[in-house]
Amino acid sequence: MFCEFCKIKFYSLNNRENHLLLLIYYFC
């Protein structure tokens, strides 16, 4: 469930913040 939420957040962010969310996305 939380992984899906991370994925949505990941797609919602800009390219600049993608790098940060990318780590979280992989961590999920």
N, CA, C and O atoms as a printed pandas DataFrame, in Angstrom:
     atom_number atom_name residue_name chain_id  residue_number  x_coord  y_coord  z_coord
0              1         N          MET        A               1    0.832   -1.208    0.000
1              2        CA          MET        A               1    0.000    0.000    0.000
2              3         C          MET        A               1    0.866    1.257    0.000
3              4         O          MET        A               1    0.673    2.161   -0.814
4              5         N          PHE        A               2    1.817    1.298    0.922
5              6        CA          PHE        A               2    2.691    2.462    1.026
6              7         C          PHE        A               2    3.549    2.613   -0.221
7              8         O          PHE        A               2    3.891    3.726   -0.619
8              9         N          CYS        A               3    3.890    1.501   -0.826
9             10        CA          CYS        A               3    4.699    1.540   -2.048
10            11         C          CYS        A               3    3.923    2.221   -3.172
11            12         O          CYS        A               3    4.491    2.975   -3.962
12            13         N          GLU        A               4    2.642    1.953   -3.235
13            14        CA          GLU        A               4    1.796    2.580   -4.245
14            15         C          GLU        A               4    1.749    4.085   -4.018
15            16         O          GLU        A               4    1.781    4.871   -4.965
16            17         N          PHE        A               5    1.673    4.472   -2.756
17            18        CA          PHE        A               5    1.636    5.892   -2.398
18            19         C          PHE        A               5    2.945    6.569   -2.791
19            20         O          PHE        A               5    2.947    7.706   -3.262
20            21         N          CYS        A               6    4.053    5.865   -2.594
21            22        CA          CYS        A               6    5.366    6.387   -2.977
22            23         C          CYS        A               6    5.433    6.598   -4.479
23            24         O          CYS        A               6    6.003    7.576   -4.964
24            25         N          LYS        A               7    4.841    5.665   -5.199
25            26        CA          LYS        A               7    4.853    5.734   -6.655
26            27         C          LYS        A               7    4.078    6.959   -7.137
27            28         O          LYS        A               7    4.516    7.665   -8.045
28            29         N          ILE        A               8    2.935    7.199   -6.525
29            30        CA          ILE        A               8    2.119    8.364   -6.877
30            31         C          ILE        A               8    2.881    9.651   -6.575
31            32         O          ILE        A               8    2.883   10.582   -7.381
32            33         N          LYS        A               9    3.514    9.698   -5.432
33            34        CA          LYS        A               9    4.303   10.869   -5.039
34            35         C          LYS        A               9    5.447   11.075   -6.028
35            36         O          LYS        A               9    5.753   12.200   -6.424
36            37         N          PHE        A              10    6.056    9.989   -6.409
37            38        CA          PHE        A              10    7.186   10.033   -7.326
38            39         C          PHE        A              10    6.786   10.668   -8.656
39            40         O          PHE        A              10    7.514   11.499   -9.199
40            41         N          TYR        A              11    5.634   10.275   -9.171
41            42        CA          TYR        A              11    5.174   10.822  -10.446
42            43         C          TYR        A              11    4.688   12.261  -10.309
43            44         O          TYR        A              11    4.640   13.001  -11.292
44            45         N          SER        A              12    4.335   12.651   -9.109
45            46        CA          SER        A              12    3.808   13.997   -8.873
46            47         C          SER        A              12    4.912   15.044   -8.761
47            48         O          SER        A              12    4.677   16.231   -8.988
48            49         N          LEU        A              13    6.109   14.601   -8.412
49            50        CA          LEU        A              13    7.210   15.549   -8.207
50            51         C          LEU        A              13    7.885   15.958   -9.509
51            52         O          LEU        A              13    7.708   15.339  -10.559
52            53         N          ASN        A              14    8.659   17.020   -9.395
53            54        CA          ASN        A              14    9.409   17.511  -10.561
54            55         C          ASN        A              14   10.688   16.710  -10.749
55            56         O          ASN        A              14   11.044   15.887   -9.906
56            57         N          ASN        A              15   11.371   16.954  -11.851
57            58        CA          ASN        A              15   12.614   16.242  -12.150
58            59         C          ASN        A              15   13.685   16.509  -11.101
59            60         O          ASN        A              15   14.516   15.650  -10.807
60            61         N          ARG        A              16   13.650   17.701  -10.550
61            62        CA          ARG        A              16   14.656   18.058   -9.531
62            63         C          ARG        A              16   14.504   17.188   -8.296
63            64         O          ARG        A              16   15.491   16.698   -7.748
64            65         N          GLU        A              17   13.279   17.000   -7.864
65            66        CA          GLU        A              17   13.032   16.230   -6.647
66            67         C          GLU        A              17   12.917   14.744   -6.928
67            68         O          GLU        A              17   12.819   13.934   -6.006
68            69         N          ASN        A              18   12.930   14.395   -8.186
69            70        CA          ASN        A              18   12.834   12.979   -8.561
70            71         C          ASN        A              18   13.969   12.162   -7.963
71            72         O          ASN        A              18   13.775   11.011   -7.572
72            73         N          HIS        A              19   15.151   12.761   -7.892
73            74        CA          HIS        A              19   16.316   12.050   -7.369
74            75         C          HIS        A              19   16.098   11.647   -5.912
75            76         O          HIS        A              19   16.465   10.544   -5.507
76            77         N          LEU        A              20   15.505   12.537   -5.133
77            78        CA          LEU        A              20   15.245   12.239   -3.727
78            79         C          LEU        A              20   14.178   11.157   -3.597
79            80         O          LEU        A              20   14.328   10.209   -2.827
80            81         N          LEU        A              21   13.100   11.314   -4.360
81            82        CA          LEU        A              21   12.010   10.354   -4.283
82            83         C          LEU        A              21   12.407    9.016   -4.895
83            84         O          LEU        A              21   11.863    7.968   -4.551
84            85         N          LEU        A              22   13.366    9.080   -5.807
85            86        CA          LEU        A              22   13.832    7.850   -6.436
86            87         C          LEU        A              22   14.422    6.912   -5.386
87            88         O          LEU        A              22   14.203    5.701   -5.425
88            89         N          LEU        A              23   15.166    7.484   -4.454
89            90        CA          LEU        A              23   15.753    6.689   -3.373
90            91         C          LEU        A              23   14.660    6.094   -2.500
91            92         O          LEU        A              23   14.712    4.918   -2.140
92            93         N          ILE        A              24   13.679    6.908   -2.165
93            94        CA          ILE        A              24   12.567    6.444   -1.331
94            95         C          ILE        A              24   11.758    5.386   -2.074
95            96         O          ILE        A              24   11.316    4.392   -1.498
96            97         N          TYR        A              25   11.580    5.635   -3.376
97            98        CA          TYR        A              25   10.816    4.701   -4.205
98            99         C          TYR        A              25   11.478    3.320   -4.245
99           100         O          TYR        A              25   10.809    2.291   -4.151
100          101         N          TYR        A              26   12.782    3.323   -4.383
101          102        CA          TYR        A              26   13.522    2.062   -4.400
102          103         C          TYR        A              26   13.549    1.426   -3.011
103          104         O          TYR        A              26   13.553    0.204   -2.867
104          105         N          PHE        A              27   13.567    2.273   -2.013
105          106        CA          PHE        A              27   13.613    1.775   -0.641
106          107         C          PHE        A              27   12.316    1.075   -0.261
107          108         O          PHE        A              27   12.306    0.152    0.554
108          109         N          CYS        A              28   11.224    1.528   -0.864
109          110        CA          CYS        A              28    9.924    0.906   -0.618
110          111         C          CYS        A              28    9.933   -0.481   -1.267
111          112         O          CYS        A              28    8.938   -1.204   -1.194
